[in-house]
Amino acid sequence: MTDLLIRNARPMGGPPSDLLIRAGRIAAIGPDLDPGGAPIEDAAGRLAIPGLVDAHTHLDKSMLGHPWWRNDIGPTIMDRIETERRVKRERALDPHVQSMRHALRSLGFGTTRIRSHVDVDTDQGLAALEGVAETRRALAGQVEIEIVAFPQSGLLIRPGTAELLDAALAAGADLVGGLDPCAIDRDPKGHLDVVFGLAEKHGKPVDIHLHERGELGAFSLELILERTEALSMQGRVAVSHAFCLGMPDRARAAALTERIAALEVRVLTTAPAFAPVPAVKELLAAGVVVGAGNDGFRDVWTPYGTGDMLERAMLLGLRNDLRRDADLELALRLCTEGGAAAMDAPRHRLEPGAPGDVVLLEGETLAEAVAVPAPRALVAKAGRVVGRDGRALAPAP
């Protein structure tokens, strides 16, 4: 944390102002502020927003820095899961090196907070967790990283995984994850018993991948909501993807959304083009906390993506038919305040007392910045300049 004065910025597209950061937090916003000895950065009239938040990604999966990998995988999720385990071995991917490359790429784009699902399985044990934890320590003060212990290869179908998740939580993972209780483990009750049992044992929140669509996904979601209520875990459960909320039966989706809101379950979307997605405006209207994430990119699962959450805001707008300027600003808020709220990081906005995470954007308006993402001129984390001209200042391995 440090002091910094950013002159002549336009906070959230408003009139020109200075932003004064003291001891890592915004102390004042207004014209002609006295720096009081703080270093000065000239924003030259650029837009200023809070740090971007990637609330759903996979730091341990990246193949950044490696030669192009030819993707010949079959069409199912299990095809991808099994191929990924093999490729990690064949390429001897170092989870610390790969997660550093991924995190620094994201930081250069202005992401100052990340939630990463990290694979825990009987092939690699806790190696990925340990590698990402090393990255978290190395980048402390530049980007905040939350770790979800994630049973990507399945939980009950791979005996020993539950014990590894238990060890991962004891070793410092922040949340326990789950994955498609019906489609992968084919035992939704058993799967969720383990996930929520571990959450209760360790006092940790839950974030479950739910790719299951239609009524199958709705069934799994109902079981998740039942456990949330039974264990009084309101505000401590997130559902990632939640493709079932994009089902054609909008009345059914609305009933699920109402219950999600009542139980304070968070929804994290990556707005992919290949699947039904939650309607974010409907969720927000119901009072649901919604965040967004890049998911993986340049990995075994997909060749697409850059790690840029401003680009993800654009894709979120495209997927939800957000065209008006106010709606593009809404997409941006989901990639800043929304993701932070889902991660229990309050006051992630530009106001006195809030964290001094500030990103300078090109563009006349916030809507233009979302529609036409340009390199970030400056990224500050708690008042410390950590990125310039689209790149993190720290070197990638």
Buried (B, 14 or more C-beta within 10 A) or exposed (E): BBBBBBBBBBBBBEEEBBBBBBEBBBBBBEEEBEEEEBBEBBBEEBBBBBBBBBBBBBBBBBBBBBEEBEEEBEEEBEEBBBBBBEBBEEBEBBBBBBBBBBBBBBBBBBBBBBBBBBBBBBEBBBBBBBBBBBBBEBBEEBBBBBBBBBBBBBBBBBEEBBEBBBBBBEEEBBBBBBBBBBBBBEBBEBBBBBBBBBBBEBEBBBBBBBBBBBEBBBBBBBBBBBBBBEBEBEBBBBBBBBBBBBBEEEEBBEEBBEBBBBBBBBBBBBBBEEBBBBBBBBBBEBEBBBBBBBBBBBBBBBEEBBBBBBBBBBBBBBBBEBEEBEBBBBBBBBBBBBBBBBBEBEBBBBEBEBBBBBBBBBBEBBBBBBBEBEBBBBBBBBBBBBBBEBBBBBEBE
